[in-house]
């Protein structure tokens, strides 16, 4: 079975979640992977839907037992994608999208070179800083930490297969659709 795995990354506040949701609404046959995280759920988040929320000990145990396809620490929390989960989805014939940060994306590419890496870029660093502050979901220290990650991520984006600028939402969704459709033709 020739199923595709797409990895979408983008700095916090770049709106990659919104672009991805827009894409998934129009293309519901794609499956969004659910990650494990040690981060506490936000008020609107549900376990098993947005993430599998696990303890640091559980996460560490998975790392030691090599259960993650990729994992990374991001702004003080750990995030990872289970190998078993991905393999099951691929066996079920699903095309999967992972929404993860760049260190994890690079690990996926190493283990599965056929994976397609797409980076959603902000029009500028300043736009991104404003968007991140405008969300009002994190305190100042968390925002500062996330902005540090942003700089590193923009550098890592240079080695992605595709970069899509999220200036206008509809255009970004359309471009993502075009990229994915083009890649699906190669299957
Ligand atoms: P948030 O805490 O805002 O939900 O996510 C923080 C960052 O972690 C985002 O950049 C998100 O894409 C990334 N992330 C979510 N799940 C995973 C994962 O399984 N692995 C990695 N490496 N990053 C993830």
Backbone and ligand atoms as CSV (ligand in chain L), in Angstrom:
chain,resi,resn,atom,element,x,y,z
A,1,UNK,N,N,0.851,-1.201,0.000
A,1,UNK,CA,C,0.000,0.000,0.000
A,1,UNK,C,C,0.887,1.252,0.000
A,2,UNK,N,N,0.544,2.183,-0.872
A,2,UNK,CA,C,1.395,3.348,-1.008
A,2,UNK,C,C,0.764,4.572,-0.352
A,3,UNK,N,N,0.827,4.625,0.940
A,3,UNK,CA,C,0.174,5.728,1.647
A,3,UNK,C,C,1.186,6.805,1.975
A,4,UNK,N,N,0.704,8.029,2.021
A,4,UNK,CA,C,1.612,9.152,2.196
A,4,UNK,C,C,1.589,9.706,3.604
A,5,UNK,N,N,2.739,10.200,4.010
A,5,UNK,CA,C,2.830,10.863,5.303
A,5,UNK,C,C,3.345,12.284,5.077
A,6,UNK,N,N,2.551,13.238,5.514
A,6,UNK,CA,C,2.931,14.644,5.380
A,6,UNK,C,C,3.231,15.202,6.766
A,7,UNK,N,N,4.266,16.017,6.836
A,7,UNK,CA,C,4.610,16.650,8.102
A,7,UNK,C,C,4.482,18.153,7.927
A,8,UNK,N,N,3.652,18.751,8.765
A,8,UNK,CA,C,3.479,20.202,8.672
A,8,UNK,C,C,4.045,20.851,9.927
A,9,UNK,N,N,4.941,21.785,9.729
A,9,UNK,CA,C,5.504,22.530,10.843
A,9,UNK,C,C,5.319,24.012,10.582
A,10,UNK,N,N,5.501,24.762,11.627
A,10,UNK,CA,C,5.396,26.212,11.482
A,10,UNK,C,C,5.499,26.768,12.883
A,11,UNK,N,N,6.006,27.978,12.997
A,11,UNK,CA,C,6.202,28.531,14.331
A,11,UNK,C,C,4.877,28.789,15.026
A,12,UNK,N,N,4.912,28.818,16.363
A,12,UNK,CA,C,3.708,29.119,17.147
A,12,UNK,C,C,3.108,30.429,16.673
A,13,UNK,N,N,1.820,30.481,16.531
A,13,UNK,CA,C,1.167,31.733,16.172
A,13,UNK,C,C,1.155,32.007,14.678
A,14,UNK,N,N,1.736,31.090,13.891
A,14,UNK,CA,C,1.784,31.343,12.445
A,14,UNK,C,C,0.442,31.005,11.789
A,15,UNK,N,N,-0.400,30.333,12.565
A,15,UNK,CA,C,-1.719,29.981,12.043
A,15,UNK,C,C,-1.713,28.658,11.295
A,16,UNK,N,N,-0.704,27.810,11.603
A,16,UNK,CA,C,-0.629,26.550,10.855
A,16,UNK,C,C,-1.815,25.645,11.178
A,17,UNK,N,N,-2.306,25.749,12.426
A,17,UNK,CA,C,-3.484,24.969,12.819
A,17,UNK,C,C,-4.697,25.374,11.992
A,18,UNK,N,N,-4.853,26.677,11.770
A,18,UNK,CA,C,-5.997,27.186,11.001
A,18,UNK,C,C,-5.883,26.769,9.539
A,19,UNK,N,N,-4.669,26.863,8.997
A,19,UNK,CA,C,-4.461,26.456,7.603
A,19,UNK,C,C,-4.787,24.970,7.470
A,20,UNK,N,N,-4.285,24.204,8.430
A,20,UNK,CA,C,-4.488,22.757,8.393
A,20,UNK,C,C,-5.961,22.394,8.551
A,21,UNK,N,N,-6.650,23.059,9.460
A,21,UNK,CA,C,-8.096,22.795,9.641
A,21,UNK,C,C,-8.855,23.087,8.351
A,22,UNK,N,N,-8.473,24.194,7.709
A,22,UNK,CA,C,-9.110,24.564,6.437
A,22,UNK,C,C,-8.891,23.480,5.400
A,23,UNK,N,N,-7.673,22.964,5.363
A,23,UNK,CA,C,-7.361,21.898,4.413
A,23,UNK,C,C,-8.181,20.639,4.732
A,24,UNK,N,N,-8.219,20.265,6.020
A,24,UNK,CA,C,-8.907,19.028,6.418
A,24,UNK,C,C,-10.411,19.104,6.209
A,25,UNK,N,N,-10.984,20.302,6.356
A,25,UNK,CA,C,-12.421,20.466,6.092
A,25,UNK,C,C,-12.738,20.154,4.635
A,26,UNK,N,N,-11.832,20.587,3.765
A,26,UNK,CA,C,-12.055,20.363,2.329
A,26,UNK,C,C,-11.613,18.966,1.901
A,27,UNK,N,N,-10.739,18.352,2.691
A,27,UNK,CA,C,-10.179,17.039,2.322
A,27,UNK,C,C,-10.255,16.084,3.503
A,28,UNK,N,N,-11.478,15.701,3.911
A,28,UNK,CA,C,-11.628,14.915,5.145
A,28,UNK,C,C,-11.050,13.501,5.063
A,29,UNK,N,N,-10.625,13.073,3.883
A,29,UNK,CA,C,-10.042,11.725,3.769
A,29,UNK,C,C,-8.642,11.668,4.391
A,30,UNK,N,N,-8.044,12.833,4.651
A,30,UNK,CA,C,-6.737,12.845,5.319
A,30,UNK,C,C,-6.930,12.783,6.832
A,31,UNK,N,N,-5.981,12.109,7.466
A,31,UNK,CA,C,-6.105,11.950,8.914
A,31,UNK,C,C,-5.034,12.749,9.636
A,32,UNK,N,N,-5.460,13.467,10.659
A,32,UNK,CA,C,-4.495,14.235,11.442
A,32,UNK,C,C,-4.027,13.374,12.611
A,33,UNK,N,N,-2.721,13.189,12.689
A,33,UNK,CA,C,-2.157,12.343,13.750
A,33,UNK,C,C,-2.354,12.996,15.123
A,34,UNK,N,N,-2.602,12.171,16.127
A,34,UNK,CA,C,-2.732,12.689,17.497
A,34,UNK,C,C,-1.441,12.376,18.252
A,35,UNK,N,N,-0.811,13.406,18.770
A,35,UNK,CA,C,0.467,13.260,19.470
A,35,UNK,C,C,0.271,13.027,20.956
A,36,UNK,N,N,1.347,12.587,21.599
A,36,UNK,CA,C,1.373,12.534,23.064
A,36,UNK,C,C,2.070,13.802,23.553
A,37,UNK,N,N,1.622,14.326,24.654
A,37,UNK,CA,C,2.330,15.473,25.241
A,37,UNK,C,C,2.252,15.457,26.764
A,38,UNK,N,N,3.283,16.073,27.362
A,38,UNK,CA,C,3.275,16.237,28.823
A,38,UNK,C,C,2.680,17.597,29.204
A,39,UNK,N,N,2.356,18.417,28.192
A,39,UNK,CA,C,1.755,19.731,28.481
A,39,UNK,C,C,0.360,19.541,29.064
A,40,UNK,N,N,-0.036,20.471,29.939
A,40,UNK,CA,C,-1.389,20.414,30.501
A,40,UNK,C,C,-2.403,20.797,29.428
A,41,UNK,N,N,-3.581,20.177,29.439
A,41,UNK,CA,C,-4.587,20.551,28.427
A,41,UNK,C,C,-5.022,22.005,28.589
A,42,UNK,N,N,-5.271,22.688,27.488
A,42,UNK,CA,C,-5.871,24.028,27.534
A,42,UNK,C,C,-7.371,23.811,27.738
A,43,UNK,N,N,-8.080,24.864,28.173
A,43,UNK,CA,C,-9.504,24.695,28.508
A,43,UNK,C,C,-10.357,24.048,27.409
A,44,UNK,N,N,-10.035,24.315,26.173
A,44,UNK,CA,C,-10.872,23.786,25.071
A,44,UNK,C,C,-10.376,22.441,24.528
A,45,UNK,N,N,-9.390,21.841,25.189
A,45,UNK,CA,C,-8.795,20.619,24.645
A,45,UNK,C,C,-9.287,19.354,25.349
A,46,UNK,N,N,-9.386,18.272,24.580
A,46,UNK,CA,C,-9.871,16.995,25.103
A,46,UNK,C,C,-8.820,15.911,24.888
A,47,UNK,N,N,-8.647,15.085,25.913
A,47,UNK,CA,C,-7.700,13.976,25.825
A,47,UNK,C,C,-8.164,12.984,24.755
A,48,UNK,N,N,-7.234,12.557,23.907
A,48,UNK,CA,C,-7.582,11.596,22.860
A,48,UNK,C,C,-8.129,12.254,21.609
A,49,UNK,N,N,-8.365,13.575,21.669
A,49,UNK,CA,C,-8.852,14.302,20.497
A,49,UNK,C,C,-7.750,15.252,20.015
A,50,UNK,N,N,-7.355,16.165,20.899
A,50,UNK,CA,C,-6.308,17.110,20.536
A,50,UNK,C,C,-4.925,16.492,20.741
A,51,UNK,N,N,-4.784,15.827,21.871
A,51,UNK,CA,C,-3.540,15.145,22.228
A,51,UNK,C,C,-3.892,13.959,23.105
A,52,UNK,N,N,-2.901,13.074,23.298
A,52,UNK,CA,C,-2.965,12.130,24.413
A,52,UNK,C,C,-2.139,12.805,25.508
A,53,UNK,N,N,-2.790,13.263,26.541
A,53,UNK,CA,C,-2.081,13.965,27.614
A,53,UNK,C,C,-1.528,12.933,28.588
A,54,UNK,N,N,-0.202,12.858,28.681
A,54,UNK,CA,C,0.410,11.846,29.544
A,54,UNK,C,C,1.374,12.511,30.529
A,55,UNK,N,N,1.795,11.758,31.545
A,55,UNK,CA,C,2.707,12.328,32.550
A,55,UNK,C,C,4.140,12.283,32.016
A,56,UNK,N,N,5.026,13.024,32.690
A,56,UNK,CA,C,6.443,13.017,32.296
A,56,UNK,C,C,7.022,11.615,32.426
A,57,UNK,N,N,6.570,10.889,33.455
A,57,UNK,CA,C,7.076,9.531,33.681
A,57,UNK,C,C,6.637,8.611,32.540
A,58,UNK,N,N,5.382,8.724,32.156
A,58,UNK,CA,C,4.884,7.894,31.046
A,58,UNK,C,C,5.650,8.220,29.758
A,59,UNK,N,N,5.906,9.524,29.561
A,59,UNK,CA,C,6.605,9.953,28.350
A,59,UNK,C,C,8.017,9.368,28.338
A,60,UNK,N,N,8.698,9.502,29.486
A,60,UNK,CA,C,10.072,8.999,29.614
A,60,UNK,C,C,10.135,7.494,29.350
A,61,UNK,N,N,9.136,6.789,29.850
A,61,UNK,CA,C,9.069,5.341,29.659
A,61,UNK,C,C,8.983,5.010,28.156
A,62,UNK,N,N,8.162,5.768,27.431
A,62,UNK,CA,C,8.028,5.553,25.981
A,62,UNK,C,C,9.351,5.843,25.270
A,63,UNK,N,N,10.068,6.879,25.728
A,63,UNK,CA,C,11.357,7.216,25.114
A,63,UNK,C,C,12.324,6.051,25.327
A,64,UNK,N,N,12.384,5.566,26.574
A,64,UNK,CA,C,13.310,4.468,26.889
A,64,UNK,C,C,12.980,3.197,26.119
A,65,UNK,N,N,11.705,2.963,25.903
A,65,UNK,CA,C,11.307,1.755,25.170
A,65,UNK,C,C,11.243,1.980,23.656
A,66,UNK,N,N,11.751,3.123,23.215
A,66,UNK,CA,C,11.843,3.445,21.781
A,66,UNK,C,C,10.480,3.372,21.075
A,67,UNK,N,N,9.457,3.885,21.749
A,67,UNK,CA,C,8.114,3.808,21.167
A,67,UNK,C,C,7.757,4.983,20.264
A,68,UNK,N,N,8.613,6.003,20.260
A,68,UNK,CA,C,8.289,7.179,19.447
A,68,UNK,C,C,8.971,7.148,18.077
A,69,UNK,N,N,8.216,7.515,17.053
A,69,UNK,CA,C,8.786,7.718,15.723
A,69,UNK,C,C,9.676,8.951,15.789
A,70,UNK,N,N,9.210,9.932,16.531
A,70,UNK,CA,C,9.957,11.169,16.785
A,70,UNK,C,C,9.439,11.759,18.073
A,71,UNK,N,N,10.294,12.529,18.714
A,71,UNK,CA,C,9.814,13.282,19.874
A,71,UNK,C,C,10.736,14.472,20.085
A,72,UNK,N,N,10.250,15.477,20.780
A,72,UNK,CA,C,11.063,16.660,21.040
A,72,UNK,C,C,10.544,17.396,22.261
A,73,UNK,N,N,11.457,18.171,22.832
A,73,UNK,CA,C,11.051,19.050,23.913
A,73,UNK,C,C,10.790,20.399,23.267
A,74,UNK,N,N,9.698,21.013,23.645
A,74,UNK,CA,C,9.363,22.311,23.056
A,74,UNK,C,C,8.808,23.198,24.160
A,75,UNK,N,N,9.498,24.330,24.398
A,75,UNK,CA,C,9.058,25.312,25.399
A,75,UNK,C,C,8.707,24.647,26.739
A,76,UNK,N,N,9.569,23.737,27.157
A,76,UNK,CA,C,9.419,23.159,28.500
A,76,UNK,C,C,8.536,21.927,28.595
A,77,UNK,N,N,7.934,21.512,27.488
A,77,UNK,CA,C,7.105,20.302,27.509
A,77,UNK,C,C,7.600,19.322,26.453
A,78,UNK,N,N,7.205,18.060,26.620
A,78,UNK,CA,C,7.620,17.047,25.647
A,78,UNK,C,C,6.439,16.663,24.759
A,79,UNK,N,N,6.757,16.416,23.493
A,79,UNK,CA,C,5.753,16.044,22.508
A,79,UNK,C,C,6.305,14.887,21.688
A,80,UNK,N,N,5.474,13.914,21.362
A,80,UNK,CA,C,5.966,12.798,20.565
A,80,UNK,C,C,4.870,12.087,19.798
A,81,UNK,N,N,5.300,11.412,18.712
A,81,UNK,CA,C,4.375,10.641,17.876
A,81,UNK,C,C,4.715,9.168,18.042
A,82,UNK,N,N,3.728,8.379,18.414
A,82,UNK,CA,C,3.976,6.952,18.616
A,82,UNK,C,C,4.115,6.212,17.288
A,83,UNK,N,N,5.147,5.343,17.203
A,83,UNK,CA,C,5.376,4.534,15.995
A,83,UNK,C,C,4.167,3.655,15.708
A,84,UNK,N,N,3.684,3.014,16.759
A,84,UNK,CA,C,2.598,2.052,16.603
A,84,UNK,C,C,1.354,2.726,16.003
A,85,UNK,N,N,1.069,3.908,16.501
A,85,UNK,CA,C,-0.096,4.672,16.050
A,85,UNK,C,C,0.008,4.979,14.558
A,86,UNK,N,N,1.188,5.449,14.138
A,86,UNK,CA,C,1.395,5.800,12.723
A,86,UNK,C,C,1.324,4.553,11.844
A,87,UNK,N,N,1.983,3.492,12.289
A,87,UNK,CA,C,1.975,2.260,11.486
A,87,UNK,C,C,0.563,1.727,11.318
A,88,UNK,N,N,-0.208,1.790,12.406
A,88,UNK,CA,C,-1.606,1.323,12.335
A,88,UNK,C,C,-2.398,2.130,11.307
A,89,UNK,N,N,-2.249,3.430,11.370
A,89,UNK,CA,C,-2.982,4.307,10.439
A,89,UNK,C,C,-2.592,4.017,9.003
A,90,UNK,N,N,-1.288,3.839,8.755
A,90,UNK,CA,C,-0.830,3.566,7.391
A,90,UNK,C,C,-1.361,2.212,6.924
A,91,UNK,N,N,-1.358,1.225,7.842
A,91,UNK,CA,C,-1.890,-0.099,7.491
A,91,UNK,C,C,-3.380,-0.040,7.168
A,92,UNK,N,N,-4.080,0.856,7.861
A,92,UNK,CA,C,-5.519,1.012,7.593
A,92,UNK,C,C,-5.766,1.784,6.293
A,93,UNK,N,N,-4.688,2.178,5.643
A,93,UNK,CA,C,-4.816,2.837,4.344
A,93,UNK,C,C,-5.081,4.324,4.425
A,94,UNK,N,N,-4.682,4.933,5.539
A,94,UNK,CA,C,-4.938,6.372,5.668
A,94,UNK,C,C,-3.712,7.193,5.274
A,95,UNK,N,N,-3.958,8.309,4.629
A,95,UNK,CA,C,-2.889,9.278,4.389
A,95,UNK,C,C,-2.868,10.178,5.613
A,96,UNK,N,N,-1.684,10.313,6.190
A,96,UNK,CA,C,-1.608,10.987,7.487
A,96,UNK,C,C,-0.883,12.320,7.426
A,97,UNK,N,N,-1.368,13.228,8.258
A,97,UNK,CA,C,-0.675,14.504,8.408
A,97,UNK,C,C,-0.233,14.640,9.859
A,98,UNK,N,N,1.037,14.943,10.048
A,98,UNK,CA,C,1.560,15.204,11.390
A,98,UNK,C,C,1.747,16.705,11.538
A,99,UNK,N,N,1.224,17.280,12.603
A,99,UNK,CA,C,1.481,18.697,12.843
A,99,UNK,C,C,2.444,18.769,14.013
A,100,UNK,N,N,3.719,18.915,13.712
A,100,UNK,CA,C,4.742,18.847,14.758
A,100,UNK,C,C,5.789,19.934,14.557
A,101,UNK,N,N,6.657,20.117,15.576
A,101,UNK,CA,C,7.679,21.153,15.428
A,101,UNK,C,C,8.857,20.605,14.605
A,102,UNK,N,N,9.813,21.492,14.302
A,102,UNK,CA,C,10.832,21.155,13.296
A,102,UNK,C,C,11.825,20.055,13.693
A,103,UNK,N,N,12.194,19.986,14.990
A,103,UNK,CA,C,13.177,18.951,15.377
A,103,UNK,C,C,12.573,17.570,15.117
A,104,UNK,N,N,11.286,17.444,15.464
A,104,UNK,CA,C,10.579,16.183,15.228
A,104,UNK,C,C,10.446,15.906,13.738
A,105,UNK,N,N,10.174,16.959,12.965
A,105,UNK,CA,C,10.006,16.802,11.516
A,105,UNK,C,C,11.287,16.238,10.894
A,106,UNK,N,N,12.435,16.734,11.354
A,106,UNK,CA,C,13.705,16.259,10.810
A,106,UNK,C,C,13.936,14.784,11.163
A,107,UNK,N,N,13.493,14.392,12.359
A,107,UNK,CA,C,13.624,12.974,12.752
A,107,UNK,C,C,12.755,12.082,11.867
A,108,UNK,N,N,11.549,12.558,11.547
A,108,UNK,CA,C,10.650,11.776,10.684
A,108,UNK,C,C,11.307,11.589,9.315
A,109,UNK,N,N,11.874,12.680,8.784
A,109,UNK,CA,C,12.487,12.625,7.447
A,109,UNK,C,C,13.635,11.611,7.420
A,110,UNK,N,N,14.365,11.536,8.535
A,110,UNK,CA,C,15.490,10.609,8.621
A,110,UNK,C,C,14.995,9.163,8.589
A,111,UNK,N,N,13.924,8.916,9.342
A,111,UNK,CA,C,13.419,7.543,9.433
A,111,UNK,C,C,12.536,7.161,8.256
A,112,UNK,N,N,11.841,8.138,7.702
A,112,UNK,CA,C,10.946,7.871,6.576
A,112,UNK,C,C,11.230,8.921,5.499
A,113,UNK,N,N,12.263,8.703,4.687
A,113,UNK,CA,C,12.667,9.731,3.711
A,113,UNK,C,C,11.557,10.083,2.724
A,114,UNK,N,N,10.576,9.201,2.580
A,114,UNK,CA,C,9.473,9.467,1.647
A,114,UNK,C,C,8.467,10.476,2.218
A,115,UNK,N,N,8.571,10.776,3.501
A,115,UNK,CA,C,7.669,11.767,4.124
A,115,UNK,C,C,7.897,13.136,3.476
A,116,UNK,N,N,6.824,13.903,3.345
A,116,UNK,CA,C,6.929,15.223,2.706
A,116,UNK,C,C,6.825,16.300,3.793
A,117,UNK,N,N,7.834,17.152,3.867
A,117,UNK,CA,C,7.888,18.173,4.920
A,117,UNK,C,C,7.446,19.543,4.387
A,118,UNK,N,N,6.448,20.099,5.037
A,118,UNK,CA,C,5.916,21.400,4.602
A,118,UNK,C,C,5.993,22.377,5.784
A,119,UNK,N,N,6.537,23.553,5.521
A,119,UNK,CA,C,6.662,24.554,6.588
A,119,UNK,C,C,5.752,25.745,6.300
A,120,UNK,N,N,4.941,26.108,7.290
A,120,UNK,CA,C,4.074,27.291,7.127
A,120,UNK,C,C,4.809,28.488,7.742
A,121,UNK,N,N,5.112,29.467,6.904
A,121,UNK,CA,C,5.899,30.631,7.352
A,121,UNK,C,C,5.009,31.827,7.657
A,122,UNK,N,N,5.450,32.666,8.589
A,122,UNK,CA,C,4.752,33.948,8.793
A,122,UNK,C,C,5.212,34.925,7.708
A,123,UNK,N,N,4.386,35.947,7.391
A,123,UNK,CA,C,4.848,36.957,6.432
A,123,UNK,C,C,6.113,37.642,6.965
A,124,UNK,N,N,6.192,37.799,8.306
A,124,UNK,CA,C,7.403,38.360,8.913
A,124,UNK,C,C,7.449,37.947,10.382
A,125,UNK,N,N,8.611,38.101,10.992
A,125,UNK,CA,C,8.768,37.748,12.411
A,125,UNK,C,C,7.839,38.607,13.286
A,126,UNK,N,N,7.726,39.905,12.930
A,126,UNK,CA,C,6.905,40.837,13.725
A,126,UNK,C,C,5.421,40.433,13.692
A,127,UNK,N,N,4.943,40.012,12.541
A,127,UNK,CA,C,3.533,39.594,12.426
A,127,UNK,C,C,3.298,38.438,13.392
A,128,UNK,N,N,4.274,37.547,13.419
A,128,UNK,CA,C,4.137,36.363,14.247
A,128,UNK,C,C,4.122,36.709,15.738
A,129,UNK,N,N,4.987,37.634,16.126
A,129,UNK,CA,C,5.033,38.046,17.528
A,129,UNK,C,C,3.679,38.640,17.932
A,130,UNK,N,N,3.106,39.475,17.068
A,130,UNK,CA,C,1.800,40.089,17.361
A,130,UNK,C,C,0.702,39.041,17.476
A,131,UNK,N,N,0.727,38.062,16.575
A,131,UNK,CA,C,-0.310,37.025,16.599
A,131,UNK,C,C,-0.216,36.211,17.883
A,132,UNK,N,N,1.015,35.898,18.263
A,132,UNK,CA,C,1.244,35.068,19.449
A,132,UNK,C,C,0.733,35.785,20.708
A,133,UNK,N,N,1.010,37.088,20.782
A,133,UNK,CA,C,0.548,37.859,21.940
A,133,UNK,C,C,-0.974,38.026,21.916
A,134,UNK,N,N,-1.515,38.133,20.717
A,134,UNK,CA,C,-2.950,38.350,20.552
A,134,UNK,C,C,-3.797,37.161,20.974
A,135,UNK,N,N,-3.187,35.991,21.078
A,135,UNK,CA,C,-3.958,34.793,21.444
A,135,UNK,C,C,-4.397,34.804,22.907
A,136,UNK,N,N,-3.580,35.516,23.738
A,136,UNK,CA,C,-3.848,35.619,25.187
A,136,UNK,C,C,-3.996,34.258,25.867
A,137,UNK,N,N,-3.326,33.232,25.345
A,137,UNK,CA,C,-3.439,31.926,25.996
A,137,UNK,C,C,-2.194,31.614,26.824
A,138,UNK,N,N,-1.109,32.379,26.642
A,138,UNK,CA,C,0.123,32.095,27.380
A,138,UNK,C,C,0.600,33.330,28.135
A,139,UNK,N,N,1.357,33.105,29.229
A,139,UNK,CA,C,1.901,34.250,29.953
A,139,UNK,C,C,3.174,34.749,29.252
A,140,UNK,N,N,3.693,35.897,29.745
A,140,UNK,CA,C,4.823,36.551,29.070
A,140,UNK,C,C,6.053,35.641,28.959
A,141,UNK,N,N,6.370,34.921,30.062
A,141,UNK,CA,C,7.561,34.055,30.045
A,141,UNK,C,C,7.417,32.978,28.976
A,142,UNK,N,N,6.214,32.422,28.877
A,142,UNK,CA,C,5.969,31.369,27.875
A,142,UNK,C,C,6.088,31.951,26.476
A,143,UNK,N,N,5.548,33.150,26.283
A,143,UNK,CA,C,5.623,33.791,24.962
A,143,UNK,C,C,7.091,34.014,24.569
A,144,UNK,N,N,7.895,34.498,25.523
A,144,UNK,CA,C,9.322,34.765,25.228
A,144,UNK,C,C,10.017,33.480,24.815
A,145,UNK,N,N,9.714,32.401,25.560
A,145,UNK,CA,C,10.337,31.110,25.262
A,145,UNK,C,C,9.925,30.634,23.871
A,146,UNK,N,N,8.661,30.842,23.561
A,146,UNK,CA,C,8.156,30.412,22.254
A,146,UNK,C,C,8.785,31.231,21.125
A,147,UNK,N,N,9.028,32.524,21.390
A,147,UNK,CA,C,9.642,33.354,20.345
A,147,UNK,C,C,11.085,32.929,20.067
A,148,UNK,N,N,11.767,32.446,21.108
A,148,UNK,CA,C,13.122,31.916,20.917
A,148,UNK,C,C,13.070,30.709,19.990
A,149,UNK,N,N,12.059,29.868,20.217
A,149,UNK,CA,C,11.886,28.670,19.375
A,149,UNK,C,C,11.599,29.083,17.937
A,150,UNK,N,N,10.830,30.168,17.775
A,150,UNK,CA,C,10.452,30.648,16.444
A,150,UNK,C,C,11.702,30.902,15.599
A,151,UNK,N,N,12.701,31.566,16.214
A,151,UNK,CA,C,13.922,31.909,15.466
A,151,UNK,C,C,14.608,30.639,14.984
A,152,UNK,N,N,14.665,29.643,15.869
A,152,UNK,CA,C,15.326,28.385,15.491
A,152,UNK,C,C,14.529,27.686,14.393
A,153,UNK,N,N,13.197,27.761,14.511
A,153,UNK,CA,C,12.354,27.065,13.540
A,153,UNK,C,C,12.468,27.676,12.148
A,154,UNK,N,N,12.556,28.995,12.096
A,154,UNK,CA,C,12.657,29.648,10.783
A,154,UNK,C,C,13.947,29.226,10.084
A,155,UNK,N,N,14.973,28.983,10.888
A,155,UNK,CA,C,16.251,28.518,10.323
A,155,UNK,C,C,16.080,27.082,9.794
A,156,UNK,N,N,15.441,26.242,10.608
A,156,UNK,CA,C,15.257,24.836,10.220
A,156,UNK,C,C,14.392,24.702,8.971
A,157,UNK,N,N,13.494,25.661,8.776
A,157,UNK,CA,C,12.558,25.614,7.637
A,157,UNK,C,C,13.282,25.554,6.306
A,158,UNK,N,N,14.523,26.032,6.313
A,158,UNK,CA,C,15.283,26.070,5.054
A,158,UNK,C,C,15.487,24.672,4.471
A,159,UNK,N,N,15.462,23.642,5.347
A,159,UNK,CA,C,15.687,22.297,4.797
A,159,UNK,C,C,14.392,21.509,4.569
A,160,UNK,N,N,13.238,22.198,4.608
A,160,UNK,CA,C,11.966,21.530,4.331
A,160,UNK,C,C,11.741,21.392,2.820
A,161,UNK,N,N,10.847,20.466,2.444
A,161,UNK,CA,C,10.569,20.271,1.019
A,161,UNK,C,C,9.801,21.457,0.434
A,162,UNK,N,N,8.859,22.001,1.226
A,162,UNK,CA,C,8.048,23.136,0.760
A,162,UNK,C,C,7.909,24.172,1.868
A,163,UNK,N,N,7.812,25.439,1.474
A,163,UNK,CA,C,7.509,26.508,2.422
A,163,UNK,C,C,6.316,27.298,1.875
A,164,UNK,N,N,5.306,27.464,2.741
A,164,UNK,CA,C,4.093,28.182,2.323
A,164,UNK,C,C,3.917,29.390,3.245
A,165,UNK,N,N,3.811,30.577,2.682
A,165,UNK,CA,C,3.639,31.784,3.501
A,165,UNK,C,C,2.161,31.956,3.831
A,166,UNK,N,N,1.858,32.077,5.123
A,166,UNK,CA,C,0.466,32.310,5.526
A,166,UNK,C,C,0.228,33.806,5.698
A,167,UNK,N,N,-0.010,34.463,4.559
A,167,UNK,CA,C,-0.307,35.887,4.577
A,167,UNK,C,C,-1.820,36.010,4.486
A,168,UNK,N,N,-2.367,35.379,3.455
A,168,UNK,CA,C,-3.825,35.326,3.293
A,168,UNK,C,C,-4.242,33.870,3.502
A,169,UNK,N,N,-5.196,33.660,4.430
A,169,UNK,CA,C,-5.558,32.290,4.834
A,169,UNK,C,C,-6.012,31.422,3.666
A,170,UNK,N,N,-6.936,31.945,2.858
A,170,UNK,CA,C,-7.465,31.146,1.742
A,170,UNK,C,C,-6.377,30.736,0.763
A,171,UNK,N,N,-5.481,31.689,0.483
A,171,UNK,CA,C,-4.386,31.391,-0.442
A,171,UNK,C,C,-3.486,30.307,0.143
A,172,UNK,N,N,-3.216,30.407,1.459
A,172,UNK,CA,C,-2.337,29.416,2.098
A,172,UNK,C,C,-2.977,28.029,2.040
A,173,UNK,N,N,-4.294,27.947,2.300
A,173,UNK,CA,C,-4.987,26.651,2.259
A,173,UNK,C,C,-4.923,26.082,0.835
A,174,UNK,N,N,-5.171,26.957,-0.129
A,174,UNK,CA,C,-5.161,26.524,-1.537
A,174,UNK,C,C,-3.772,26.021,-1.935
A,175,UNK,N,N,-2.736,26.745,-1.499
A,175,UNK,CA,C,-1.366,26.328,-1.833
A,175,UNK,C,C,-1.054,24.981,-1.191
A,176,UNK,N,N,-1.486,24.810,0.059
A,176,UNK,CA,C,-1.252,23.532,0.745
A,176,UNK,C,C,-1.954,22.406,-0.020
A,177,UNK,N,N,-3.173,22.691,-0.450
A,177,UNK,CA,C,-3.939,21.707,-1.222
A,177,UNK,C,C,-3.181,21.344,-2.516
A,178,UNK,N,N,-2.676,22.347,-3.209
A,178,UNK,CA,C,-1.953,22.107,-4.464
A,178,UNK,C,C,-0.712,21.247,-4.227
A,179,UNK,N,N,0.032,21.580,-3.165
A,179,UNK,CA,C,1.259,20.837,-2.851
A,179,UNK,C,C,0.926,19.379,-2.555
A,180,UNK,N,N,-0.091,19.163,-1.725
A,180,UNK,CA,C,-0.440,17.797,-1.330
A,180,UNK,C,C,-0.984,17.014,-2.528
A,181,UNK,N,N,-1.809,17.650,-3.332
A,181,UNK,CA,C,-2.350,16.960,-4.518
A,181,UNK,C,C,-1.227,16.563,-5.477
A,182,UNK,N,N,-0.285,17.453,-5.659
A,182,UNK,CA,C,0.862,17.181,-6.537
A,182,UNK,C,C,1.646,15.974,-6.010
A,183,UNK,N,N,1.872,15.954,-4.698
A,183,UNK,CA,C,2.627,14.852,-4.088
A,183,UNK,C,C,1.851,13.537,-4.174
A,184,UNK,N,N,0.517,13.606,-4.058
A,184,UNK,CA,C,-0.296,12.385,-4.119
A,184,UNK,C,C,-0.217,11.753,-5.503
A,185,UNK,N,N,-0.002,12.585,-6.519
A,185,UNK,CA,C,0.098,12.068,-7.894
A,185,UNK,C,C,1.324,11.177,-8.045
A,186,UNK,N,N,2.337,11.409,-7.178
A,186,UNK,CA,C,3.586,10.641,-7.273
A,186,UNK,C,C,3.446,9.246,-6.662
A,187,UNK,N,N,2.323,8.988,-5.969
A,187,UNK,CA,C,2.147,7.684,-5.291
A,187,UNK,C,C,2.010,6.541,-6.284
L,1,LIG,P1,P,1.125,23.368,21.450
L,1,LIG,O1,O,1.599,23.260,22.868
L,1,LIG,O2,O,0.926,24.804,21.032
L,1,LIG,O3,O,-0.072,22.495,21.177
L,1,LIG,O4,O,2.282,22.795,20.533
L,1,LIG,C1,C,3.579,23.289,20.634
L,1,LIG,C2,C,4.402,22.764,19.484
L,1,LIG,O5,O,4.544,21.334,19.580
L,1,LIG,C3,C,3.772,23.022,18.123
L,1,LIG,O6,O,4.792,23.528,17.266
L,1,LIG,C4,C,3.310,21.669,17.680
L,1,LIG,O7,O,3.309,21.545,16.269
L,1,LIG,C5,C,4.353,20.782,18.314
L,1,LIG,N1,N,3.952,19.379,18.433
L,1,LIG,C6,C,2.717,18.875,18.650
L,1,LIG,N2,N,2.751,17.538,18.668
L,1,LIG,C7,C,4.038,17.177,18.434
L,1,LIG,C8,C,4.718,15.914,18.302
L,1,LIG,O8,O,4.159,14.835,18.392
L,1,LIG,N3,N,6.051,15.961,18.077
L,1,LIG,C9,C,6.735,17.119,17.949
L,1,LIG,N4,N,8.038,17.028,17.687
L,1,LIG,N5,N,6.137,18.310,18.065
L,1,LIG,C10,C,4.800,18.343,18.300
